[in-house]
Amino acid sequence: MATVEDLAERVERLLLRHEELERTAALFEKQLADVTHERDSLRSRLNAARSRIDSLLERLPAESAANKSKGATP
């Protein structure tokens, strides 16, 4: 049967391990927050780029038709 000293030592090791795991979890939470922020920023930039491209695409048929009426080839 384990002695009180052995149990105390095991408890101390468990407490140390618990503290290490808490620090690791905090680091992971920080990394997750950073990556989530980066993802949201990239998603916003992507949406802005899509909007600009859509705007340009909407202008293409009108410009293309105008060029054809002037006799220009695309």
C-alpha positions as CSV (number, residue, x, y, z in Angstrom):
1,M,0.0,0.0,0.0
2,A,1.2,3.5,-0.8
3,T,2.5,5.6,1.9
4,V,1.4,9.1,2.6
5,E,4.7,10.5,1.2
6,D,4.2,8.5,-2.0
7,L,0.7,9.8,-2.4
8,A,1.8,13.4,-1.6
9,E,4.6,13.1,-4.3
10,R,2.1,11.8,-6.8
11,V,-0.3,14.6,-6.0
12,E,2.5,17.2,-6.5
13,R,3.3,15.7,-9.9
14,L,-0.3,15.7,-10.9
15,L,-0.6,19.4,-9.8
16,L,2.5,20.3,-11.9
17,R,1.2,18.4,-14.9
18,H,-2.2,20.1,-14.5
19,E,-0.5,23.5,-14.5
20,E,1.5,22.6,-17.6
21,L,-1.7,21.5,-19.3
22,E,-3.4,24.7,-18.3
23,R,-0.6,26.8,-19.8
24,T,-0.6,24.7,-23.0
25,A,-4.4,25.1,-23.3
26,A,-4.0,28.8,-22.8
27,L,-1.4,28.9,-25.6
28,F,-3.7,26.9,-27.9
29,E,-6.6,29.2,-27.1
30,K,-4.5,32.2,-28.1
31,Q,-3.4,30.5,-31.3
32,L,-7.0,29.7,-32.1
33,A,-8.0,33.3,-31.5
34,D,-5.2,34.5,-33.7
35,V,-6.0,32.1,-36.5
36,T,-9.7,32.8,-36.3
37,H,-9.0,36.6,-36.6
38,E,-6.7,35.9,-39.6
39,R,-9.3,33.7,-41.2
40,D,-12.0,36.4,-40.8
41,S,-9.7,39.0,-42.2
42,L,-8.8,36.9,-45.2
43,R,-12.5,36.1,-45.7
44,S,-13.3,39.8,-45.7
45,R,-10.5,40.5,-48.2
46,L,-11.8,37.7,-50.4
47,N,-15.3,39.1,-50.3
48,A,-14.0,42.5,-51.2
49,A,-12.0,41.1,-54.1
50,R,-15.0,39.1,-55.3
51,S,-17.1,42.3,-55.2
52,R,-14.5,44.2,-57.3
53,I,-14.3,41.3,-59.8
54,D,-18.1,41.1,-60.1
55,S,-18.2,44.8,-60.7
56,L,-15.6,44.5,-63.5
57,L,-17.4,41.5,-65.0
58,E,-20.6,43.5,-65.1
59,R,-18.8,46.2,-67.1
60,L,-17.4,43.7,-69.7
61,P,-20.5,43.0,-71.8
62,A,-21.3,46.7,-72.1
63,E,-17.8,47.6,-73.1
64,S,-17.7,44.6,-75.5
65,A,-20.9,45.6,-77.1
66,A,-19.7,49.2,-77.5
67,N,-16.5,48.0,-79.1
68,K,-18.4,45.8,-81.6
69,S,-20.6,48.7,-82.6
70,K,-17.5,50.7,-83.4
71,G,-16.1,47.9,-85.5
72,A,-13.3,47.0,-83.1
73,T,-12.5,43.3,-82.5
74,P,-12.1,42.0,-78.9
